[in-house]
Amino acid sequence: MSGVRTAVWVLFTGLIFIRAEVESLGVNWGTMATHKMDPKTVVQMMKDNGITKVKLFDAEQSTMSALAGSGIEVMIAIPNDQLLAMNDYSRAKKFVQRNVTRYNFNGGVNIKYVAVGNEPFLTAYNGSNLKTTFPALQNIQNALNEAGHGDTVKATVPSNADVYGSPTDNPVPSAGRFRPDINDQMVQLVQFLAKNNAPFTVNIYPFLSLYGNDDFPVDYAFFDGASQPIVDNGIQYTNVFDANYDTLVSALKAAGFGDMPIIVGEVGWPTDGDKNANINMAYRFYNGLLPRLASNKGTPLRPGGIEVYLFGLIDEDAKSIAPGSFERHWGIFRYDGQPKFAMDISGRGQNSFLVPAQNVRYQEKRWCQFNPDAKDLSKLGENINYACTFADCTPLGYGSSCNGLDANANASYAFNAYFQVQNQDEMACNFQGLAMVTTLNISTETCRFNIQIVGTYSDASRSSVYLFVYSIFLHLLIVFDCVIMLYLMIQVIICYEETYGNFSNIDFDIFSLRANFLKIGFYGAIFEGIICGSLSQILRASVGDQGKVLLAKNIVLCGEEGMERFWNMVNVLFVGAILLSLFGSNVEGLGVNWGTKAYHQLPPEKVVQMLKDNEIEKVKLFDADENVLNTFAETNIEVMVAVKNSELEEMTNKTKAKHWVKDNVVKHIDHNVKITMVAVGNEPFREDYENMYINSTLLALENIQRALDKLSLGDRIKASVPFNEDIYMTPPWKPFPSAGIFRPEISDQVEDIADFLAKHNAPFIVNIYPFTSVALSDDSYPSDFAFFDGNVGITDDNIDYTNVFDASYDTCVSALKQVGHENMTIIVGEIGWPTDGNVLANKTLASRFYKGLLPRLAAKEGTPLRPGHIEVYLFELLDEDAKSILPGNFERHWGIFDYAGQPKFNMSLNGKDENKTLIGVKDVEYQSKKWCVLKAQKSLDKHKLHESLLYACDNADCSAFAEGGSCSGLSSPDKTSYALNAYFQASNQSKDSCDFGGLATEVETDPSKGYCKFNIQIVPYDPKDSWTRFKSWFSSSHITRAPPVAFTSLALLAMG
């Protein structure tokens, strides 16, 4: 593109005015914010201001989609934590394919550069990227060349200005050299850039020269004169930018590349977070820089135009402040896309405010402030610290915009920052009674108390780029697939005849059959699965693993006699399977989730006995708690253990992953715990996690599976990642299951994980929640669509969807198909319906949901795009009264059993007997029959009463108060009594816990009101008292799960 952008306006007088922008001016667009603006809005804002170049810090797809067709030149980036991965050329090729080739079409994204890392040689990194940066650069540029992009797209490495310097005994620009400890690497890098006609990219920060150095002359950081310029061979340097730039020029010259093009990748001035970071100084800096750039004056050693990217475009309130509090305030626009000060991007002295972002939506005009009536201020400090841990309080720092506030206003700022980050949730403005919501703007003249925007970042995933790419790819895939299927079907017949000859001489050895079918690829495996997979499944269900081994070793059937014996056995097993289906146990493959976030946990051995009593044969855990796992010994219950999200980063280390597997899998397998899967994380790509686990999940998955493989467990134990259903979606132009795609901003990562799972024959796990689809949507959502007995629905290519479960599941099927895994096994890791905490969360609707779901599963109807059996884990087994209620108060009430292990409503796990009652935990020990209630008094201190209620609910479960909850209709005194009792029970009925400054008293009469039950807690479980049972093979519990003797005997007779 031309370096000069010209706009011609013909006025009525006939005069022509020409407006020229700064040549080659770009901006850095970072997205580390708690509430991101819609990328389309940001792109339009750049266009409105004549910004023609942008530098990104990743290649996030919703951002790229918004840039498609804009004409803006783009530098995409590979983050430092992906440099090691790019050392693998195949990964580098995949990156180029996904992030460059994908957008390289007419109307696509105008990609000019790929930034390999971001300041990877920074001194503070202590050489951690030293060995990975250059190989990554090589691979990316070579991959660009191989893909045909090398002439137009160049790879470069944005370096911090600390990669070069002048010696202390001659501190002038002409003496510039690369840092001695990295000189060899820098020379190697520069040689490669020169060979590929790529530029050197450097980030220069005059502000940082001033920051933290009180001896640095302030004027030298700007462009309007310095009283004491640096003189170097007769050249006067009056500003640090020129001096720094020319130090690099000299370093390149010393390395033999004095004419190498230089891009200034970052330069700017922050507006808050330090005494020198303010709007006035930023204005002064840009008012000097931009005219200099517009004049094409260059620097003394490199006259002419300089390609520059301003840092940055928008403030980022979630960015690390390790370098300094100013890090969140580099934007020339505020967090909401509003300009901070007047500036002239053209550099022609026409200072005016930039064009702001249009149609930005804000949250309500509400703030959270310090409660002036708060009595107990002893916890004020810790509550302020808590708020500032999860929100941006950098303006409160020394020299910052809000530094002059008094103590109460400081607290208000912190509380409001947290309140806004939490989307103005009422519970986020409590802080143990220290805060209150106000509709009065509490900003001061110098300190702005922000109202957050409504984040619409995910909307950008509705991408026209995806539609273009996939519309072409899908047609090619369908044609190719049909041809391949026809070819492989013919090959199956030929291979079958060549391998076995006459049908009467077939060798039915399971393993040789599998091997021969697999020789002809994927479709051969399908036929193999039909013949021997079904047989082995029947055997596994009826005669266990020993029977399967017996089959593999001894059933070598030849001739008519062998065939007769084989079919006799099949007939016996077939009849047995029918009888088992009529009189047998639960829905095939049905499991439950067992969470343990409760104030008082049931003894694990009693819960496991309850699982056995209800013939539940699969359990999914959320950790690998030793006390829980020990109780599964010798039970034959299949267990999925879990790596917690907080452990994912640690599992990226191969050694630590191996230790985890040894401690949490091998150890328990040795005691006959039937671990079958390892869940790596729990919904790690949820949108509200803000990509926190995006770079650690795949590495953790790989390391866990490889550790299992090395310990010879990989064939029977698979690692997978349970995802939330928000990882996939349908575009607005085709909101149907058949158009399902993975969320664009994470689709690359999900595809990588799906590839890995396919390679290791592991399933894809997704959690589907019909309840949240209706409960968290607006009133226009048809509630019947959440169940299985309605007629409301959607039609997709002649397929009628009458429930959201089928629609969501098939959207996942379609998304997997788009990335080449149409036939991947899908496990529904969580599905259920809560019974309290929301107007739609009650026992009646939960019963309705399960009465629809379970018969569907039992009938193996599957879904329109995936008929047949679906493996499902119900969510969940028990209520968890200590669970976070951030998603909603219903979060504590998903159990099909209550907190004490008692069934809530009739349900049949076999999907046939709707009136069946589940078997609850036996011999539950409850605390004494006493409750804590509000004293009957004529006059009460309302403020004290309110504080007591809040305190009790902060430390116990009051989720039943939610609108539509079982206790939402209580009077104010009864609500207080409920809260006091909840706290009393959670505190083990201690005498001190039923005082509340004389407001409460203990009673022995049940104060429950209608549907609102005032619970008595169970006796708390102490792991020390738990008996760890490692039973023998012939224990009674094992015998009860043995196959019927008659079926076993008949099968053995049939085998001769």
N, C-alpha and C positions, 0 to 999 in steps of 0.2 A: 504493500500500500504506500501511497505517497506520504512523505513525512510532513507535508503541509496540507492542512484541511482548509478549504476556501468556501465561504458562503457568500453568495452575491445577492444583494437586495436592490431591486430597482424601485426607487422612490418616485413619488408623483412629480418631483422636480426634474427627474431624469438623471440625477446624480447616482453614481455607483460607489458603494462603500465595500471594501474588502476586509474581512476579519480573518486573521491568521492565528491558529493555535500554536502553542509551544510545540516545536518539532519533536516527534517521538516521545511524547509524554504519556505515561501510563500510571496505573495505580495498583497497589496491592490490596487484594480482597481476602481478608481473613474471616472465618466464620465461627470463631470460638466464643459464642454468645449463648446465654441461657434462653433467649428468645430471638430466633433468627428471622429476619425479614424474608419474604418470598423472593427467591432469586430473580424471578421475572421483574419484580418491582425494582430491584437493585440494578439490573441490566438496563431497564428503561431510564433510571436515574443517571446512569453513566452516559447513555446516548443523549439525554436532555442537556447534559453539560459538556458535550463534545469530547468525552474521554474515549479514545480509540484503542487503548491497549490495557490489558489487565493481567496481573500476575497472581496466580492462585497458589495455595499451599498443599493442594492435593488434586485429585481429578474427580471430585464428587459428582455423581451423575445428574442430580437435579440442578446443580450449578451449570454443568456443561449443557444440559438440555435448554436452560434459559438463555445461554449464549448462542445457541444455534440460530443461524440466520441473521444475527445482529451485525456481522461484519467486524466486530471488535477482535483485534489480534489477542491471542491468549497464550500465556505461558502456564502449562500445567506442571504439577510437581509430584515427586516421589518423596514421601516423608522419610526422615532418617531411620525410623524403625523398620522400614522396608528395604533398606539398602542391602542387607545381607541376603534377603530373598532374591534381589535382582542380580546377585552374583551367579545365580543359576540362569543360564541363557534361555532355557525354556520358559522360565517365569518372566524374564524380560520381554520375550516375544509375546507372551500372553498379555502383559501390560500394554504393549504397543497396540496389539490387536484390539483390546478392550477400550483403550483410552485415546487412541489416535485414529487408527483405521476406521473404527466404528463411526466417527464423526466426520470422516473425510469424504464428503459428498456435496454436491451443489445445494446450498442452503444449510450446510452443516456448521461446524465450529471451525473458525479460522485459527488453527493451532500453529504457532511459530516456534515455540521452544518447549523443551521438557527440562525442568529443573530437577537435577538428580541430587536429592538431599537439600537441607537448608542449613547453611553455615556448619557443615559437618566437621570442619577442622577447628572449630571454636576452642580456644584454650581451656575453657571451663569443662569441655567434654573429655579432657584427659586422654586424647588419642583413641577413644572408643570406636570412632568411625574410620580410623586411619587405613585399615586393611580392606575395608568393604567399599569405599567410595569410588575409587578408580575402576575396579572391575565392574561395578554397577554402571558407571558412565560408559565404559566400553560396550557393555552388552546392550544398553539402551540405544546408543547411536548405531551399533551394528544391526540391531533389530529394526530400527527406523530405515536404515539403508536397505535391508533385505525386503522390507515391506513396500519399498518404493517411495518412502517419504523423505529420505535423507537429504535431498536437494533443497527442500522447503522447510523442514522441521529439524532443528538442531538441539542436541543435548548439551547442557551446560551445568556448572556447579556453582550456585550462589554462595559466595564466601564472605565471611565477616572480614572487616578491614584489619582484624588482628592477625591475618595470615602474612602480613608484610609489615615492615617498619624500617626506621633508620637507626643506626648505631647511636648509643648514648653520647659518644664522643664527637659525633658529627650529625646532629639531629635536623637534617635538612632534606627536602624532597628528592634531590638529585642523588642522595646516598641510599635510596630505598632498595631493600632486598627482601626476599621471602624469609620468613621466620626460619632460623637455622634448624630447628627440630623437625620441620616438615619440608625443607627445601627440596629434597629429592622427589618427594611426592608431588609437590607443586610443579616442578619442572616437567615431570612425567605427564601430569594432567594438562599443562599448557601445550606441550608438544602434540598431544592427542587432539585438543581443541583446534590447534592450527591446521593439523592434517585434515580435519573435517570442516574447516572454514566456519567454526563456531566461535562465539564471543566469550570473553571472560566476564563473569558477573560478580559484582562486589556490592556489599551493603555498607554505606557510609553514614555515620551518625554524629553530626556536630553536637547534638544534644548530649550524647554520652561522654563527649570530651569534657563538657562542662559539669555533668552530673557527678557528684561525689568528689569533685576536685575544686576546692574553694580558691586555689591559686591560679586556676585557669582564667585567662582574661575573657570576660564575658563577651565583649565586642567581637572577639576573634571567631566566635561561633556563628556570627551573622555576616551579612554582605554589605553593610553600610559604613565600613571603615574600621580600622584598628589603629590605635595610637602607637603601637609598637609592632610593625609588621616583621615577619621573618624574611631575611635577605639571604638568597641562595644564588651564588654566582651572578650577582647583579639583578636577580629577579626578586621583586617584592611580593610576598604572599600576605594578603590582608585578611584572609579568612581560612578556616581550617578545612573547608570542603576542597578548595583548590590544592592546598598543601597535601591533603590526604590522597586525592586523586592522582596527583603527580608523583607521589611516593610509589604508588602502584605502577604508574607508567615506567618509572625508573627500575622497579623490580622486574617487570616484564622485559625491559631492554637488557638488563643484566643476564636474564635467562635466554636471550637471543630472539625475543619476540616483541621488539619495541613498537611494532605497528599493529599489534593484535587489537581488534575492536573490543571496547569495554562498554558493558551495560552497568549502570548504577541500579541495582535491583531493589534497593530500599534507601530512602532518605526522607526525613520528615521531622516533625516536632510535636511532642505530646502536649495535651492541654490540661492535665490534672495529675495528681499523684506525687508531686514534688514541688519544691519552692520555685524552681525554674520552669515548671511545666504548667503553663497557663495560656489562655487565649491571646493575651497581648503579645507574649513572646513568640507564639506560633505564628501570629499575624506578621510580626516583624520578620521572622525567618522566611516565610513564603513570599512576602513582599520583596525580599531580596533575591531569593532563588529563582522564582519564575521569570522575572525580567532578564536575568542572566541567561537562562536557558533559551528564552525567546530570541535573544540577540545572537545566538550561535557563536558566542565569544569563546567558549571552551575554557581551557586552562592554559597557563604559560607553556607547559610542555606538550599539550595536545589541543591546539586551537580547533575551533569548529563545533559542530553540533554534538550534543551528548544525549544518548538515549537514557531516560530516567523513568523509574517507577516510584511515585510518591508512596510513602508509608504513613498511614494506610487510609483505606477508604472509609471504614466504619469502625467505631469503638467496639471492643470485644470484652464484655464483662465477665467472661468465664476463662479468660486467658491466665496462664501462670504469672504470678507476680514475683517469681524468684529473682529476676534481674532488678525489679523495683516496682513500686505501686503504679508508676506511670505506664506500665506495659498495657494497661487496659484502655488507654486514652490517646492513642496515636491517630485516630480517625479525623479526617477533615469533615466528616459527618458524624452526628451523634448516633447512638444505638438505634434510633428510630428513623434514620435517614434525613434528619434535619441539619442544615449547615450550621457550623459553629461560629463562623466569622466571615467577613467579606474577603474574597480572594479572587484574583484574576488569572484563570488558567491560561489565557492567551498571552499573559506577560506583557500586555500593552498598556498597563496602568489604568485599566477600566475596572477598578475594584467594585464588586457588588457581590451580594450573597448568591451562592450557587443555587441551582434549581433543586428543591428538595424532592425526596421520594413522594410519590403520589398515592393517595388512597390507603394510607397506613391506618390500620385499625388498632385502637387502644383499648385496654381494659377499662372498667368503670372508674369514675373519678372518686376513688376511695384510697385512703392512706391508712397506715398503721402507726400509731404514735404511743409514746410512753403514757401510761395511765397515771395521771397526777394524784389519784386517790389510792394508789398502791401503798400498802402499809409495810410489808416486809421487803426491804430492799437488799437483803443479805445475798440474794441470788441474782442481783442485777448484772454484775460483772460476767458471770458464767453464761447468762442468757444472751448478753451482747456478743460474747465470743462465739456462742453457738450460731447466732444469726449471721455473723460475719464469716463463719466457716463455709456457709452455703450460699452466700450472696456477696455482692461487691461493696465493700466498705472503704475502698482505697481513697475516696475523697475526704475521709476523716483524718488522714495522715498529716504529718507536719508539713506546713506550707501549702497544703491542698485547699480546694475550694470550700470545704466544710470544716476546716481546722478550727475555726473560731467559735463553734457551737458550745453551749454549756452542757453540763452532764446529762440533763434530761433530753435535750435535743439530740445529743450524740446517740442516746439509747433509741430515740424515735427514728433517727436515720437508719440505724442498724435493723430495727424491727421492720421498718417499711421496706427496706431492701429485700429482706427475707420474704415478707408478705407478697411483694410483687413477683419475685421469682417463683413463689408457690401459687401463682395465678390467683392471688387474693382469696385463697382458701381461709374461711373463718377461723379454722383451727390453727392457722399459721400466724394469727395475731392474738395469741394468748400469753405465752411466755410466763406461765405460772401466775397469771393475774397481773403481770406488770405492763401489759399492753392493751390497747383498745383501738377499734376501727373508727375512723372519722371521715366525714365528707368535706372537711375544711382543708384546703391546700396549706400544708405546714411548711412550705418552702420559705427560705429567707432570701434576702437580696443577693447573696453570693452563693448560697447552697440550695441546689435544686433537689427536691424530693420527687424522684421520677415515678411516673405510672408506666408500667410495662406495656409493650405492644402485645397484641394477640399474635402469637407465633404461627406463621402459615408456611413455614419452610417445607414441610412435607408435601404441600400442594404442588410443588414444582416437579414432583415425580411423575406428573401426568405429562409425559414427554412426547412431543411430535417426532423426536429423533427415534425413539423406540418403535413407534408405529411404522416409520419409514424402513428401518433396518429389518424388523421382524416380518413385515409384509412381504419383503423380497425373500428373505431367508426361509420363511415357512413354506412358501410355494415350492422352492427348490427341494426342501427337506421331504415334502410329501411325495413328489415325483420320485426322488431317490429311494425313499423308504419302500414304495410299492415295488420298484424294480428289484431291490435287494430281497424283499420278502418272497417274491416269486422265485427268484434264483435259489434262495436257501431252502425253500420247500422242496424243490427238485433235488437239491443236494442231500436233504435228509433221506429221501427215498433211496437214492443211489448209495449213500454211505451205509444205510441200514442193511441193504441187500449184500453189499460187499463185505460188511463186518460179520453178519450172522448167517448168511446163506438161507437155507430152508427154515421156515418158521418153527418146525418141529425140533430144531437143534439149537435153539436160542440159549445162550449162557446168561442166566439171570443174575449173575454177580453184580450187585448194586454198583460197585466202584468202577468196574470195567464198562458198564453201560453208561455211566456218567461221563467217563473219560472220552468215549467214542462220540457221544453227542456233542460234548464241548469242543471237539476238534473242529466242528463246523460252525462255531460261533454262537452268538446270542440266541438266535431263533432255535438252534439245536437245543440250547439249554431250556427253552420253554417246553419242548416236547419231552425232554428228560424230566422236567419238573412234573409234567402231567402223569407220566408213567411211574417213576420211582419216588418222586417227591410225595405224591399222595399216599403211596404204600408206606413209606417210612413215617409219615405223619400219623397214620392209623396205628402203626406199631408203637410209635413213641407214646401215643395216648393210651394204648391198651396194655402193652407189655413192658413199657419202660425201655431204658437204654440197653439193658441186657438183651432184651428181645431183638433190638436193632442190630446189635453185634452178632447175635446168633444167625440172623438173616444174612448178614454180610459174609459170614464165614462158611455157612453150611448149605445155603440154598443155591447149589449149582445144579440146575435142573436141565437134563438133556433127554430128548426123545419123548415118546408119548407118555410114558410113566411119570417122567418128571413134570411134564405139562399138567397132567392130571393132579399131581400133588400140589403144584403151584395154585391151580384154580380152586382146589378144595380149601386151601388155606385162605385165599382171597375171599371166598364165599363165607367162611367162618368169620373172618374179620369184618366183612361187610355187614353180616347179620348182627354181629356184636356192636358195630358202630351205630346201627339203627336202634338197637335196644338201649345203648348208652345215651343216644340223643333223646329217646322217649322218657327214660327214667333217670337219666344222669344228672350231672351237676350244672354249673353255671354256664353262661355265655362263653363260648370258646375264646380263650385268650384274654378274658376280662381281668383287669387288675385294678388296684386302687392306689392313690397317692396317700402317703402317711407323713404328714407334717407334724412337728413337735413343738411349735411355738405357743406354748400354753403356760399359764402361771403355775398350774399343778398338772404334771403329766401322770398319766396312768402307767403302772408298771409295764414295761414292754412285754414281759412274758404273758401277761393277761391279754394284751392286745393281740399278740400272735395266736393265742388260743382262740380268741374271738374270730380271727381270720380263718383258722382251721374249722371252727364250728360252722362258719358260713361258706365253707368250701371256696374261699378266695385263694387262688393259687399264684397270684402275681402281685408284687408290691413295688412301688416306685418311691424311693426316699429322696430327701433333699440334701443329704450329707452322707457320711459314712460313720455314724456314731457307733462306737464299739459296743456299748451296752445294748443298743437296739439290735445290731447285727448278731451278737452272740445268741440271742433268743431264737434266731432262725435256724440254728444248727439242727440238722437231721429232720427238718420239717418238710423238705421238698418244695417249699414255696420259692418261686423264682423272684430274685431280688435285683432291682436296679439301684445301685449306689450312685452317689453324685459328688462331683467336684463343685464346690460353691463358687459363685462369681468372684468372690474376694480372693479365691485361690488361683484364678486363671493366669494372672501374671506370673505367679510362682511356677506354674506348670509349663511355662514356655522354656524353662530350663530342663533339659533332658534328664539330668541326674535327679532333680527333685521330683520329676514325674515318675521316674522309676521307683524312688523311695515311697511315693504316695501309693503306687500300685501294690508294692510289697506290704505296706502297712495296712491298707484298707481293702485289698482284694485277696492276695495270696494268703495272708494270715487267716482269713475267715474261710476260704475254700479248704484250707487244711483241716478245718473243724467242720467240714460238710455243710457249709452255708452255700446255697445254690445261687451264686451271683451269676447273672447272665448278661448284664449290661452295665456300662458306666456312663452316666449322664455328665457331659462336660459343660458345666455352667447351667444356668436356668434362665431361659429367655434373654440371652446376653445382648441380642440386637434390638431389644425393645426401643421404640422411638424415644421414650422419656429417659433412657440411659445416655442419650447424647453421644453415641459412639464410644462410650467409655471402654468397652471390651472388644472393639472392632479389630484391633491389631493383635490381640492375645488369644482369641478363641480358637482359630485354626491351628496355631502352633501348639496350644495346649492339647487339642484333640489329637494331632499327629503324635505328639510325645506320649500321651496316655496309650493310644492304640499300639504304638511301636514297643512300648514297655510291656504291654500284654503279649505281643507277638514274641518278643525275646524271652519271655518267661513261659513260652509254649501254651499260652492261654488264648491266643488270638482267634483260634477257630471256634471256640465256644463262648467267648465273652467279647462283645463288640462295644466300642465307644461311639457315642453319637451326641448331638447337641439338641436339647429340647428348645424349640423356637416358639415364640408367641405368634399367633396368626397375623400380627401386624407386619410381618416380614414380606407378605405378598399382598397384592391389590389388583384392581382392575382399572384401566384408564377411563376417564369420564366419557370419552366418545364411544366406549363399548363396555358398559358396566355389567358384564356377564362372566360367569365362571370360565367359559372357554377362552376368554381373553386374559386370563390370569398371568401376571408377571411378578417377579420379585421387586420389592421397593427399589427404585433405581439407585439410591445412594448406598445401598448395601448389596446390590445384586452380584457384584464381582465376588465379594467375600462369601456369600451364600453359595454361589456356583462353585467356588473352590472347595467349600466344605462338602457339597453334594458330590463333586468329583472324587473326593477322598473317601466318602462313605461308600460310593459305588465300587471303588477299587478294593475295598475291604469287606464287601458284602454286608454292610451295616445299614440299618434303616434310617429313614428321615423321620424325625419326631416333631410334631406340631401340637400346640395346645389350642383348642377351639372352644370359644365361650359364647354360645347363643345368648346367655343371660346378659352379658355386657353389651351385646349388639343392640338389645332393646332398652336396657336400663340406662345406658349412658348416651343414648341418642335422643333426638327431639321427639315430640309427640306424634310426628307424622310416620314414625316407624311402625309397621303393622306388628302388634305383639304376637299374633298367632303364628307369624313366620319363625318365631323362636322355638316353636313346638313341632310336633309331628302329626297333629290331628287336624290341621287347618287346610283350607283350600286357597288361601292367599299365596301368591308367589310370583315368579318371573319365568318367562319363556326364553330359552337360549337355543337357537337353531333347532326348534321343534322339541326341545327337552323342557319339560315343566319342572321347575324347582318349587316345592311347596314348603321348604324349611331351610333355615339359614345354615344348619350343619352341612347338609349336602352341598349347598352353594359354596360354603367356605372350603370344604374338603376338596371339591373339584377345582376351585380356584388354585389351590395348592398343586393339584395334579397338573393343571395347565402350566403353572409357573415352572414346575420341574421339567415338563415337556419342552419348554422354551430353552432350557439349558442342557437338553440332551439326556434327560433321565425320566422319560415318560413312564417307565415300568418300575421305578424305584419303590420299594416297600415303604409305606407310610404308617407310622404308629401315631395314634392320637394320645399324646402324653397326659393331657388333662382335659376333662370335660365334666360339667356338673351344673348344679343350680343351688344357690344359697337359700337359707331359710329365715334370715332376719337381716336387719340393717338397711332395708330399702323397701319402697312401696311394692316392688315386684318380687321381693325376696321373702317367701313364706312357704310353709309346708305344703299348702295346697298346690301351688304352682310347681314346687319341686317334685311332688308326687306325679303331677301331670307330665312333667318333662321326662322323668325316668320311665313312666309307663309308656311313653312313646319311643324313647331311645332303646331300652333294653330288648323289647321284642324285635325291633329292627335289626339289632346286632345278632340276636339269636337266629333270626331267619337268614342271616348272611346275605341280605339284600345289597349291601354296599351302596354305592352312589351311581348316578348315571354314567359318569366317566370311568368309574372303577368299581364294577359290580363284584360281589363276593365278600369274603370275610374281611373285617377290619379289626385290628388289635387296638383295644381301648383301655386306658386307665382312668377310672372315675376320679373326679376331684370333688371331695376328698373323703377320707375315712372318718376323721374326727374334727370337731370344731377346734379352732386355735384362738383362744381369747387374748393372747399377747401378740398377735400378728399386727403388722403395720396396717393402718386404715387409710393410707394416702390414696389408694385407688377408690376407696369407698368403705363405708361402715360394714357392708356385707362381707368384706374380706375375712371376717372372723367366724363366719357361719356357713361354710361350704360343706361341712361334714354330713354324711348320711347317718352318722352317730353323733350324739352330743358330746360335750366335754367329758362326761363320765362314761362314755362308751355305750350309751343306751340308744336304741334305734328311734328315729324321729317320726317315721311314718311307714306304712306298709309298702314293701317293694320286693320284687322277685329278681334275684340276680340271674336266674335262668331264663328270664324274659317270658315266662309262661303263666305263672300264678300271681296275679296282681295283688291278691289279698294276703300274701305271705308276709309274716313278720320276721325280720332279721333277728339273729340271736345276739344279744348284747354281751358286754363284758360281765363276767360272773364275779361274785364276791367283791364288789366294789366297796371300799372303805370310805365313808363320808366323815366329815368333821361333825362336831356336836350340833344338835338341832337348835341352833340359836341364830338370831339375825341382829343386825345393827340398823336402827331407824332413827329418824328425827324425833327429838323429844316434843311432846305436846305442850306448847307454851303459847300464851296469849300474844306476846310480842316477841318478835325475833329481829335481830340485826340483819337486814336484808343484804348488806354488803358482805358481812361475815358469812352469811348463808351461801351467797354466790361464790365466794372464794373457796369455801369448803367443798362445794359441788365440783368446781373446776379442779381442785387439788385431787379429789377422789378419782375423778374421771381421767386425770393425767396418769394415774398410777393403777388403774383397774379398767375393766371393760364396761363402757357405757354405750356401746354401739347400737344397742336396742332403742336408744332415744331418737335415732335418725328418723326422718320423715317416712312414715309408713312402717316403721319398725314396731316390734311387739310391745314396746313401752312408750311409744311416742304420744299416746293419749293420756298419760298420767298427769295429775295435777302437779303444780310446782312443788309442794311439800313432799308428794310421793316420789317425784323424780329425785329430789334430794335424798330421800330415804334409800331409794334404789342405789344411788351412787355411793352413799356411805356404806351400805351393805356389801356392795361389790368390792370396795376397798378393804373392808373388814374380813371378808372371805379370802381375798388375795393375800392378806397379811396373816393368814392362819388363825383368825379369830383372836388375835392377841388383844389384851385388855386396852392397851394404849391406842389401838387402831379404831376403837369405837368411843372416841371422846370428842374430837373436833371442837375444842374449847368449850366443852360443856353442852354442845348442841345435840349430841347423840346419846343413845342408850341401847343396851342389849335387851332383846325380847325373845321369848320362846314360842310365840305364836306366829305362824307363817304369815307374813304381810303381803304375799303375792296378790296381784290384782288382775283378774281375768286372764288374758293371754300373756300378761307380763309376769314372768316367774322370777321371784327373788331366790336365786340359787344358794344352796349350801355347797361349798367346795369339797372336793375329795381330799383325802389325806395325801399330802405331797409325796411323790415318789422319790426315794433316795437310792441312787445307783449303787451305793455301797452295800445296801441291804438286798440287792437283787441277786438271785441265785442264777449263775451262769450255767445253763444246762447244755451239756454235750451228750446227747442220748445215743444209745447204741442203735444199730441198724434195725434191730427187732423190737424197738420200743412200741408201745401200743399206738402212739400217734402215727408211726410209720405204717403199721399194719392197716389202720383205717383207710389209708390212701392207696393200698395195694389194689391191683386189678381183680375183678371177680375170678374166683378159682376156676369156674367152669370154662370161661373164655380162655384162660391160660392153658388149661389142659387140652382143650380142643385144638388150639393153635399148635401145640407141641405134637399132637397126634397127626395133624395134617402134614407136618413137616417130616413125618416118618421117623 
